[in-house]
Amino acid sequence: MANDVVVKIEKVLLDIFLLNCVGWPIFFLFQWGSAYHRGVFCDDESLKHPYMSNTVPSWSLYISGFGLNLIAMVMTEYLNRPNDSRSIIFLGFKIPNWIYNLYCAFGIFAFGAACSQLTTDVMKYTVGRLRPHFLTVCNPDVCQGNFSLYKYYETYSCTNWHYKNDEKVMKDMRLSFPSGHSSFSMYTMLYFAIYLHSRMTWDGSKLLKHTLQFLAVLSSIFTAMTRISDYKHHWSDVLCGLLLGATVAVITSRFFSNLFNDSKGFKKLEPNELSNLNGNNRAHV
């Protein structure tokens, strides 16, 4: 059909490859990364807090962050689908235009999420800041009995047998800065708010969009505050995580995506894109 747009398989494979280039290092750090081993002051009161469970578990954070954005994008791109009969041709199959818009929207969002998480993890493993519950979990041998005040111990061994054999806990106790929960939640929720600002055009209620935006960002702030009350992070870790997530969300939406190029559609096809490039009135993207 005239004016159909052909999406090359090479383009999709390149997008997937580049997303994996950012995503796989996150997995490698999680599985095999080793944080910088800082020394400790035995009289550091900020490291003597109890070890507590997470108010907001990681699994619920990831499900809500990706799930909420995916649901919003599916509904928005479907409702804002163009009225013309133009279709996307991929591998010989016709795909509705809104499906391609959804692919672009969620792909950019996922790429930004991976960039935010990788930046957070690189900072975590490079800095190796001790969590507020470090002395409780580790109970260093140099801090037992009589120890010197204001002395910085660089060589020590953990003696708390309750946690010593738990590799995840022992590794995690050195990953305080910045807060991963804070950066991820702020990125996903702020991007959600920005996406609605650009793409939600329903005028049935003046306040619906703004209410959804406020609740999304508020949920991110709540998540960040629980990281302090659960003694998982210092306040500065949380603040840095929020700023990092917000920065990546703004950069991704403003410079990576086409959200602000066309209020009527995620990808605006220019006339030259619809030129007869191969003699059958199909454009290639």
N, C-alpha and C positions, 0 to 999 in steps of 0.2 A: 504494500500500500504506500502511496505517496506520503512523503514526510515522516516515514518511520525512521527511528534512530537505531543504528546498529552499535551495540556495545561489544568491543573486542574482548575475547577471552584473555588476551595478554594484559589488558588493563586491570581486570579483576584479579588475576594471579599476582600482578605486581603489587596491588593494594594489599592482598593477603600476606605477601612476602614481607612488605615493609611493616605491617602491623606485627608480624611475628618477630621482626628484628628488635622491636621495642618490648614485646611481651615476654619472649623467652628468657631474657636476662633476669626478669622478675622471678621466674620459676627457679632459675639456677641459684640466685641469691637465697631464696627461701629454703631450698633443699641443701645446698652445700656452702653457702656464704658463712664467713666467720667475721664477727664484729671486732673492731679494735679493742684490745684489752686495756682498759683504763685502770689506774691505781685507785685507792680508796683511803679516805680518812675515817678511822673507826668511830670518831665522835661526830660524824656528819649526821645531824638530826633529820635532814631531808631524805635520808636513805633508810630510815628505821620504821617505815610504815608497814602495816600488815599486808599480806598477800591476799587479794580478793578476786572473785570471779568477775567476768565482764557483765556489766549491765546490758550493753548492746553487743551481742556476739558477732564475730566476724562474718559468719555465714549469713546472718540476717541483714548485715550492712551491705554485703555484695548483692544479695537478692533484691533488696529494696532499691539500691542505687541503680542497678542495671534494669531491673524490672519496671520501675516507675517510668524511667525514660523511654524504654521500649514501648510500653503501653501508650504513653503520650504521643510518641512519634507515629505509631501505627494508626491511631485514631485521627491525629491531625493531618497526616499525609493523605489518608483515605478521604477525609471530609473535604480537604482542599485540592483534591485531584482535578486536573484540567478538564474542561468540558469538551475539548476536541477529541477526535478519534485517534490521535497519534499514539503509537505504541513503541515499546522498546524491543528490539530484536536481539536475543542473546542465545547463542548456540542453535540458531534456527528456530527458536521458539519466541512467540510474541508474549511480552510481559507488559502489564499495565504501567503507565508512566509513573503512577504513585508508588509502585513497588521499587522502581529505580530511585525515586526520591528518598524512599525509606532506607534503601541501601546506602545512599550517600550520607543521609543524616545520622544513622546509627553507626556507620563506619567511622565518620569523623569523631563522633562522641567516644567510641571505643578507643580510638587512637589517642585522643586526649587523656582518657582515663589511664591508659598504659603509660603515657608520658609522665603523668602526675605520680603514679605509683612507683615507677622506676626512679624518678628523681628523689622521692621520699626514701626509698630503700637504699640508694647510693649514699644519701646523707646519713641514714641510720648506721650503716655498716662502717662508714668512714669515721664518724664521730665516736660511736660506741658509748654514748652517755648512759650512766647507770640509772635504772628505774627507782622510783621512791621506795619500793619494797626490796631493794637489792640486799641490804644487810640481813633482812629477815630470811630471804630465800637462800642466800649464800652462807651466811654465818662464817666469815673468813677465820682461818686459824689464828691469824695475827691479832684479831680483835677479841680473843678470849682471854679471860684473866686480866692481868695488868698490862695495859698497852699505853703507849706514849700519846698524849694529847697533841693535836695539831701536826702529827706526823703522817706523811704521805707514803703509804705502803704500796709498792709496785709489784711485789712478789708475794703471793698468798695462794691458799687453796681453800675451796669451799668444803665445809664439814657438815652441812645440814643434810643428813641422809634421807630425809623425807622428800627432798627435791633433787638431790645430787644425781640420781639415776634417770631423771626426767630431762632428756636432752633438749626438748622444746623449751621448757621453763628456764633451764640454765643458759640457753642461747638467747632467749627473749629478754632476760634481765639486763642485757647490755644494749638494748635497742630502744631507748627512750626518746631520742631526739632525731627527727620531729615525730609528732603523733601521726601514725598512718590512718587511724580511724578518722581523725580530724581532717586530714588532707583529702581523703577519698570521699567522705560524706559532703564536705564543702564543694568539692569539684562536681560531684553528681547532682547535688541539689541546686547549686547555683547555675549549672548548665541547663538544668530542667527549667529554672525560672527564666533564663535568657531565651531558651527555645520557645517557651510559651509567649514571651513578649514579642518575638518576631513572627511566630507562625499561627498563634491562636487568634482567629478573627471573629469568633462568635460574639454577637452583641446582645445576646439574650439577657445578660446581666453585666453591669458595669464593673462589679467588684469580684466576680467569680475568678477571673484570671489572676487578679492581684492577691486574692485570698489563697489560691493554690501556691503562688510564688512565695508568699509570706510563710505559709505552713512548711513548705519544703526547706527553706533556709533556716527556719526555726528548728526543724528536726535535726539539721546538721549541727546547729549550735548546742542543742541538747545532747547529742552524741558526744560532742567535744567536751562538754562539761562533765559528763560521766567518767571520762578518762582521768579527770582530776580527782573526783570523789571516789573512784575505784582504786586510787593510788597507782595507776598505771603510768602516769606521766606527770612531770612538773608543769606548772602553768605556762612556762615559756615554750615547752614542747608543743603544747596544744595551740598556743597563739601562732607559732611558726607554721604548724600544720594547716591551720585555717587560712593563713595568708598564702601559703603555697597552693592549696587547692583552689582558692579564689583566683589567684593569678593565672594558673593554667586554664581555668574555665573561661576567663575573659579572653586570653590569647587564642584559645582554640575556637571559640565562637566568633571572634572578630576577624582573625586572620586565616584560620584553617578552613572554616566552613563558608557557605554562601548565604548564611542566615540573613545578613543585612544587605544583600545584593538585590533581592527581589522579594517583596512582602507577599507575593501571590504564589510563589513556588520555590522550593529549595534549589532547583537547578533551572535557570532560565536559559532556554535554547535560543541563541541568536540566529538571525536570518542566514548568516554565512554557514552556520552549522547544518542548515537544512538544504544546502546547495547540492546539486547533483554531482557527488564525488565519484560515483562508480557507474553512472549511466542509468541507474534505476531509481532515481529520486530518493535515495536513502543517505542519511548523514551518518558519520562514524564518530563515536566518542570513546 
